[in-house]
Amino acid sequence: MTVNEIVAAYGASWNERDEQKRRKLLDASWSDDGIYQDPMGRAEGRDALVAHIGGFHEMMPGNTIEATSGVDTYGEVIRFAWVMRDADGKVALEGMDFGELASDGRLKSITGFFGPFPEQ
Protein backbone atom coordinates (compact mmCIF):
# COMPACT_ATOMS: atom_id res chain seq x y z
CA MET A 1 0.00 0.00 0.00
CA THR A 2 1.10 3.55 -0.65
CA VAL A 3 1.41 6.12 2.14
CA ASN A 4 -1.81 7.73 0.92
CA GLU A 5 -3.63 4.39 1.05
CA ILE A 6 -2.27 3.68 4.54
CA VAL A 7 -3.45 7.06 5.82
CA ALA A 8 -6.82 6.65 4.07
CA ALA A 9 -7.38 3.27 5.78
CA TYR A 10 -6.34 4.75 9.13
CA GLY A 11 -8.71 7.69 8.58
CA ALA A 12 -11.55 5.37 7.61
CA SER A 13 -11.04 3.49 10.88
CA TRP A 14 -12.08 6.64 12.77
CA ASN A 15 -15.43 6.63 10.99
CA GLU A 16 -16.07 2.90 11.33
CA ARG A 17 -18.55 2.07 14.08
CA ASP A 18 -18.32 -1.71 13.64
CA GLU A 19 -15.40 -2.93 15.76
CA GLN A 20 -14.43 -5.82 13.46
CA LYS A 21 -14.38 -3.60 10.37
CA ARG A 22 -12.40 -0.96 12.31
CA ARG A 23 -9.90 -3.63 13.35
CA LYS A 24 -9.51 -4.80 9.74
CA LEU A 25 -8.74 -1.23 8.61
CA LEU A 26 -6.19 -0.86 11.41
CA ASP A 27 -4.65 -4.27 10.67
CA ALA A 28 -3.76 -2.87 7.25
CA SER A 29 -2.62 0.57 8.39
CA TRP A 30 -1.40 0.43 12.00
CA SER A 31 1.66 -1.40 13.32
CA ASP A 32 1.13 -3.93 16.10
CA ASP A 33 2.79 -1.74 18.73
CA GLY A 34 1.87 1.68 17.34
CA ILE A 35 1.30 4.60 19.69
CA TYR A 36 -1.53 7.12 19.25
CA GLN A 37 -1.76 10.27 21.35
CA ASP A 38 -3.76 13.48 21.34
CA PRO A 39 -5.00 15.92 24.00
CA MET A 40 -7.79 13.48 24.93
CA GLY A 41 -5.69 10.38 25.53
CA ARG A 42 -3.10 7.83 24.55
CA ALA A 43 -3.43 4.35 23.06
CA GLU A 44 -0.49 1.93 22.96
CA GLY A 45 -0.93 -0.95 20.51
CA ARG A 46 -3.59 -1.74 17.92
CA ASP A 47 -6.10 -3.21 20.39
CA ALA A 48 -5.93 -0.05 22.49
CA LEU A 49 -6.50 2.13 19.42
CA VAL A 50 -9.51 0.03 18.35
CA ALA A 51 -10.97 0.62 21.83
CA HIS A 52 -10.00 4.32 21.87
CA ILE A 53 -11.85 4.94 18.60
CA GLY A 54 -14.84 3.03 20.00
CA GLY A 55 -14.80 5.41 22.97
CA PHE A 56 -14.81 8.36 20.56
CA HIS A 57 -18.01 7.01 18.97
CA GLU A 58 -19.63 6.49 22.38
CA MET A 59 -18.70 9.99 23.57
CA MET A 60 -19.57 11.77 20.31
CA PRO A 61 -22.23 9.75 18.46
CA GLY A 62 -22.62 10.72 14.82
CA ASN A 63 -19.35 12.64 14.65
CA THR A 64 -16.98 11.91 11.78
CA ILE A 65 -13.38 12.71 10.90
CA GLU A 66 -12.51 13.92 7.41
CA ALA A 67 -9.09 14.65 5.89
CA THR A 68 -8.75 18.22 4.63
CA SER A 69 -5.29 17.95 3.09
CA GLY A 70 -3.11 15.52 1.30
CA VAL A 71 -0.41 13.58 3.11
CA ASP A 72 2.86 15.47 3.40
CA THR A 73 5.88 13.20 3.80
CA TYR A 74 9.50 13.70 4.73
CA GLY A 75 11.35 10.41 4.96
CA GLU A 76 9.37 8.30 7.42
CA VAL A 77 7.53 11.28 8.92
CA ILE A 78 4.08 12.38 7.75
CA ARG A 79 1.52 15.06 8.46
CA PHE A 80 -2.01 15.80 7.35
CA ALA A 81 -4.91 18.05 8.34
CA TRP A 82 -8.44 16.99 9.28
CA VAL A 83 -11.77 18.21 10.60
CA MET A 84 -14.24 16.59 12.94
CA ARG A 85 -17.86 17.11 11.92
CA ASP A 86 -20.74 16.83 14.34
CA ALA A 87 -23.85 14.77 13.68
CA ASP A 88 -25.32 17.70 11.69
CA GLY A 89 -22.26 17.90 9.44
CA LYS A 90 -20.93 21.15 10.95
CA VAL A 91 -17.22 21.48 11.67
CA ALA A 92 -16.79 20.95 15.40
CA LEU A 93 -12.99 20.83 15.51
CA GLU A 94 -10.05 21.03 13.18
CA GLY A 95 -6.59 19.70 13.67
CA MET A 96 -3.41 18.22 12.32
CA ASP A 97 -1.78 14.83 12.83
CA PHE A 98 1.91 14.09 12.69
CA GLY A 99 3.02 10.50 12.33
CA GLU A 100 5.84 8.11 11.67
CA LEU A 101 5.90 5.07 9.42
CA ALA A 102 7.21 1.68 10.53
CA SER A 103 9.63 -0.29 8.34
CA ASP A 104 6.69 -2.26 6.87
CA GLY A 105 5.01 0.99 5.73
CA ARG A 106 2.23 0.98 8.32
CA LEU A 107 1.84 3.77 10.86
CA LYS A 108 3.82 3.33 14.05
CA SER A 109 2.82 6.60 15.67
CA ILE A 110 0.36 9.45 15.37
CA THR A 111 0.33 12.58 17.49
CA GLY A 112 -2.79 14.67 17.01
CA PHE A 113 -3.10 18.39 17.63
CA PHE A 114 -6.46 20.13 18.02
CA GLY A 115 -7.43 23.58 16.80
CA PRO A 116 -5.39 26.36 15.24
CA PHE A 117 -1.82 27.19 16.22
CA PRO A 118 -1.56 29.26 19.43
CA GLU A 119 -0.91 32.98 19.18
CA GLN A 120 2.55 34.31 19.99
Backbone as JSON, one array per atom type, in Angstrom:
{
  "sequence": "MTVNEIVAAYGASWNERDEQKRRKLLDASWSDDGIYQDPMGRAEGRDALVAHIGGFHEMMPGNTIEATSGVDTYGEVIRFAWVMRDADGKVALEGMDFGELASDGRLKSITGFFGPFPEQ",
  "N": [[0.83, -1.19, 0.0], [0.4, 2.28, -0.65], [1.62, 5.31, 0.94], [-0.46, 7.18, 1.0], [-2.68, 5.46, 0.76], [-2.41, 3.98, 3.11], [-2.79, 5.99, 5.07], [-5.38, 6.73, 4.37], [-6.83, 4.38, 4.99], [-6.36, 4.28, 7.74], [-7.63, 6.71, 8.45], [-10.26, 6.07, 7.69], [-10.82, 4.19, 9.62], [-11.46, 5.69, 11.84], [-14.01, 6.5, 11.33], [-15.47, 4.23, 11.33], [-17.91, 2.37, 12.79], [-18.4, -0.27, 13.42], [-16.74, -2.65, 15.22], [-15.18, -4.89, 14.3], [-14.79, -4.33, 11.57], [-13.42, -1.92, 11.86], [-11.12, -2.85, 13.12], [-10.05, -4.41, 11.04], [-9.39, -2.43, 9.16], [-7.41, -1.11, 10.65], [-5.6, -3.2, 10.98], [-4.45, -3.25, 8.49], [-3.26, -0.75, 8.36], [-1.99, 0.09, 10.7], [0.74, -0.36, 12.85], [1.61, -3.2, 14.92], [2.47, -2.45, 17.5], [1.96, 0.24, 17.6], [1.72, 3.73, 18.6], [-0.68, 5.98, 19.62], [-1.54, 9.34, 20.24], [-3.21, 12.17, 21.61], [-4.66, 15.32, 22.71], [-6.76, 14.23, 24.21], [-6.14, 11.67, 25.03], [-4.22, 8.57, 25.15], [-3.15, 5.77, 23.3], [-1.71, 2.66, 23.31], [-0.6, 0.32, 21.16], [-2.4, -1.76, 18.8], [-4.88, -2.94, 19.62], [-5.6, -1.26, 21.74], [-5.98, 1.13, 20.35], [-8.15, 0.48, 18.71], [-10.12, 0.25, 20.7], [-9.99, 2.85, 21.76], [-10.94, 4.44, 19.63], [-13.51, 3.4, 19.53], [-14.45, 4.42, 21.96], [-14.47, 7.13, 21.29], [-16.64, 7.16, 19.49], [-18.71, 6.47, 21.25], [-18.68, 8.65, 23.01], [-19.14, 10.8, 21.31], [-21.49, 10.5, 19.48], [-22.33, 10.03, 16.07], [-20.47, 11.83, 15.11], [-17.87, 12.54, 12.76], [-14.67, 12.07, 11.16], [-12.71, 13.8, 8.86], [-10.36, 14.02, 6.28], [-8.59, 16.95, 5.35], [-6.53, 17.7, 3.84], [-3.83, 16.7, 1.71], [-1.42, 14.05, 2.16], [1.54, 14.89, 3.61], [4.9, 14.15, 3.28], [8.09, 13.38, 4.7], [10.77, 11.66, 4.49], [10.36, 9.16, 6.76], [8.42, 10.42, 8.15], [5.22, 11.89, 8.53], [2.48, 14.17, 7.82], [-0.8, 15.51, 8.12], [-3.89, 17.28, 7.62], [-7.13, 17.63, 9.21], [-10.71, 17.58, 9.82], [-13.22, 17.44, 12.34], [-16.52, 16.57, 12.15], [-19.74, 17.35, 13.42], [-22.81, 15.58, 14.3], [-24.63, 16.88, 12.69], [-23.18, 17.62, 10.53], [-21.66, 19.89, 10.71], [-18.57, 21.66, 11.14], [-16.85, 20.8, 13.95], [-14.39, 20.73, 15.11], [-11.03, 21.3, 14.23], [-7.87, 20.03, 13.1], [-4.48, 18.74, 13.15], [-2.47, 16.0, 12.29], [0.55, 14.39, 13.1], [2.82, 11.92, 12.11], [4.61, 8.76, 12.12], [6.14, 6.36, 10.06], [6.37, 2.81, 10.14], [8.87, 0.26, 9.47], [7.59, -1.55, 7.79], [5.84, -0.01, 6.41], [3.38, 0.61, 7.51], [1.6, 2.71, 9.89], [3.38, 3.78, 12.74], [3.22, 5.59, 14.69], [1.09, 8.25, 15.76], [0.57, 11.59, 16.46], [-1.77, 13.76, 17.51], [-2.96, 17.07, 17.04], [-5.13, 19.59, 18.22], [-7.24, 22.14, 16.95], [-6.42, 25.6, 15.94], [-3.06, 26.95, 15.48], [-1.39, 28.22, 18.4], [-1.47, 31.66, 19.49], [1.25, 34.04, 19.36]],
  "CA": [[0.0, 0.0, 0.0], [1.1, 3.55, -0.65], [1.41, 6.12, 2.14], [-1.81, 7.73, 0.92], [-3.63, 4.39, 1.05], [-2.27, 3.68, 4.54], [-3.45, 7.06, 5.82], [-6.82, 6.65, 4.07], [-7.38, 3.27, 5.78], [-6.34, 4.75, 9.13], [-8.71, 7.69, 8.58], [-11.55, 5.37, 7.61], [-11.04, 3.49, 10.88], [-12.08, 6.64, 12.77], [-15.43, 6.63, 10.99], [-16.07, 2.9, 11.33], [-18.55, 2.07, 14.08], [-18.32, -1.71, 13.64], [-15.4, -2.93, 15.76], [-14.43, -5.82, 13.46], [-14.38, -3.6, 10.37], [-12.4, -0.96, 12.31], [-9.9, -3.63, 13.35], [-9.51, -4.8, 9.74], [-8.74, -1.23, 8.61], [-6.19, -0.86, 11.41], [-4.65, -4.27, 10.67], [-3.76, -2.87, 7.25], [-2.62, 0.57, 8.39], [-1.4, 0.43, 12.0], [1.66, -1.4, 13.32], [1.13, -3.93, 16.1], [2.79, -1.74, 18.73], [1.87, 1.68, 17.34], [1.3, 4.6, 19.69], [-1.53, 7.12, 19.25], [-1.76, 10.27, 21.35], [-3.76, 13.48, 21.34], [-5.0, 15.92, 24.0], [-7.79, 13.48, 24.93], [-5.69, 10.38, 25.53], [-3.1, 7.83, 24.55], [-3.43, 4.35, 23.06], [-0.49, 1.93, 22.96], [-0.93, -0.95, 20.51], [-3.59, -1.74, 17.92], [-6.1, -3.21, 20.39], [-5.93, -0.05, 22.49], [-6.5, 2.13, 19.42], [-9.51, 0.03, 18.35], [-10.97, 0.62, 21.83], [-10.0, 4.32, 21.87], [-11.85, 4.94, 18.6], [-14.84, 3.03, 20.0], [-14.8, 5.41, 22.97], [-14.81, 8.36, 20.56], [-18.01, 7.01, 18.97], [-19.63, 6.49, 22.38], [-18.7, 9.99, 23.57], [-19.57, 11.77, 20.31], [-22.23, 9.75, 18.46], [-22.62, 10.72, 14.82], [-19.35, 12.64, 14.65], [-16.98, 11.91, 11.78], [-13.38, 12.71, 10.9], [-12.51, 13.92, 7.41], [-9.09, 14.65, 5.89], [-8.75, 18.22, 4.63], [-5.29, 17.95, 3.09], [-3.11, 15.52, 1.3], [-0.41, 13.58, 3.11], [2.86, 15.47, 3.4], [5.88, 13.2, 3.8], [9.5, 13.7, 4.73], [11.35, 10.41, 4.96], [9.37, 8.3, 7.42], [7.53, 11.28, 8.92], [4.08, 12.38, 7.75], [1.52, 15.06, 8.46], [-2.01, 15.8, 7.35], [-4.91, 18.05, 8.34], [-8.44, 16.99, 9.28], [-11.77, 18.21, 10.6], [-14.24, 16.59, 12.94], [-17.86, 17.11, 11.92], [-20.74, 16.83, 14.34], [-23.85, 14.77, 13.68], [-25.32, 17.7, 11.69], [-22.26, 17.9, 9.44], [-20.93, 21.15, 10.95], [-17.22, 21.48, 11.67], [-16.79, 20.95, 15.4], [-12.99, 20.83, 15.51], [-10.05, 21.03, 13.18], [-6.59, 19.7, 13.67], [-3.41, 18.22, 12.32], [-1.78, 14.83, 12.83], [1.91, 14.09, 12.69], [3.02, 10.5, 12.33], [5.84, 8.11, 11.67], [5.9, 5.07, 9.42], [7.21, 1.68, 10.53], [9.63, -0.29, 8.34], [6.69, -2.26, 6.87], [5.01, 0.99, 5.73], [2.23, 0.98, 8.32], [1.84, 3.77, 10.86], [3.82, 3.33, 14.05], [2.82, 6.6, 15.67], [0.36, 9.45, 15.37], [0.33, 12.58, 17.49], [-2.79, 14.67, 17.01], [-3.1, 18.39, 17.63], [-6.46, 20.13, 18.02], [-7.43, 23.58, 16.8], [-5.39, 26.36, 15.24], [-1.82, 27.19, 16.22], [-1.56, 29.26, 19.43], [-0.91, 32.98, 19.18], [2.55, 34.31, 19.99]],
  "C": [[0.87, 1.25, 0.0], [0.84, 4.28, 0.67], [-0.01, 6.69, 2.14], [-2.86, 6.68, 1.24], [-3.6, 3.99, 2.53], [-3.02, 4.71, 5.37], [-4.95, 7.05, 5.58], [-7.47, 5.53, 4.88], [-7.42, 3.64, 7.26], [-7.47, 5.75, 9.36], [-10.08, 7.05, 8.55], [-11.86, 4.63, 8.91], [-11.72, 4.39, 11.91], [-13.56, 6.81, 12.51], [-16.17, 5.3, 11.03], [-16.61, 2.56, 12.72], [-18.52, 0.58, 14.41], [-16.89, -2.07, 14.05], [-14.58, -3.85, 14.87], [-13.95, -5.15, 12.17], [-13.3, -2.58, 10.7], [-11.08, -1.68, 12.5], [-9.25, -4.02, 12.03], [-8.79, -3.61, 9.07], [-7.42, -0.95, 9.33], [-5.16, -1.98, 11.23], [-3.81, -3.9, 9.45], [-2.91, -1.62, 7.4], [-1.83, 0.88, 9.65], [-0.5, -0.69, 12.47], [1.17, -1.98, 14.64], [1.33, -3.14, 17.4], [2.76, -0.22, 18.56], [1.34, 2.46, 18.53], [0.53, 5.79, 19.12], [-1.65, 8.03, 20.48], [-2.31, 11.58, 20.82], [-4.15, 14.09, 22.68], [-6.04, 15.16, 24.83], [-7.32, 12.13, 25.45], [-4.56, 9.78, 24.74], [-3.53, 6.37, 24.41], [-2.15, 3.68, 22.59], [-0.88, 0.56, 22.43], [-2.24, -0.84, 19.74], [-4.87, -1.96, 18.7], [-6.55, -1.97, 21.16], [-6.49, 1.03, 21.58], [-7.91, 1.76, 18.95], [-10.49, 0.47, 19.44], [-11.09, 2.14, 21.96], [-10.98, 4.92, 20.85], [-13.3, 4.58, 18.96], [-15.34, 4.0, 21.06], [-15.16, 6.74, 22.36], [-16.25, 8.29, 20.06], [-19.04, 7.03, 20.09], [-19.8, 7.91, 22.92], [-19.31, 11.01, 22.6], [-20.32, 11.07, 19.18], [-22.55, 10.61, 17.23], [-21.51, 11.6, 14.31], [-18.48, 11.84, 13.69], [-15.7, 12.72, 11.66], [-13.16, 12.68, 9.4], [-11.17, 14.61, 7.13], [-9.38, 15.91, 5.1], [-7.48, 18.61, 3.88], [-4.79, 16.62, 2.56], [-2.13, 15.14, 2.39], [0.94, 14.16, 2.7], [3.87, 14.51, 4.03], [7.29, 13.8, 3.75], [10.18, 12.49, 5.33], [10.25, 9.52, 5.51], [8.35, 9.1, 8.22], [6.44, 11.83, 8.01], [3.3, 13.41, 8.55], [0.34, 15.24, 7.52], [-3.0, 16.52, 8.25], [-6.25, 17.33, 8.26], [-9.44, 17.9, 9.97], [-12.64, 17.12, 11.21], [-15.57, 17.3, 12.72], [-18.82, 16.5, 12.93], [-21.83, 16.08, 13.58], [-24.65, 15.53, 12.63], [-24.43, 18.07, 10.51], [-21.49, 19.2, 9.59], [-19.56, 20.84, 11.52], [-17.23, 21.79, 13.16], [-15.37, 21.2, 15.88], [-12.13, 20.6, 14.28], [-8.72, 20.73, 13.83], [-5.61, 19.18, 12.64], [-2.77, 17.04, 13.03], [-0.38, 14.76, 12.24], [2.14, 12.62, 13.0], [4.36, 10.03, 11.83], [5.48, 6.74, 11.13], [6.87, 4.03, 9.96], [7.94, 1.16, 9.28], [8.75, -1.04, 7.35], [5.71, -1.32, 6.16], [3.77, 1.39, 6.5], [2.61, 2.09, 9.31], [2.33, 3.19, 12.18], [3.57, 4.39, 15.12], [2.02, 7.71, 14.98], [0.26, 10.32, 16.61], [-0.61, 13.61, 16.9], [-2.79, 15.98, 17.77], [-4.46, 18.95, 17.26], [-6.41, 21.64, 17.85], [-6.29, 24.26, 16.07], [-4.13, 26.49, 16.11], [-2.07, 28.3, 17.26], [-0.95, 30.58, 18.96], [0.41, 33.15, 19.9], [2.37, 35.23, 21.16]]
}
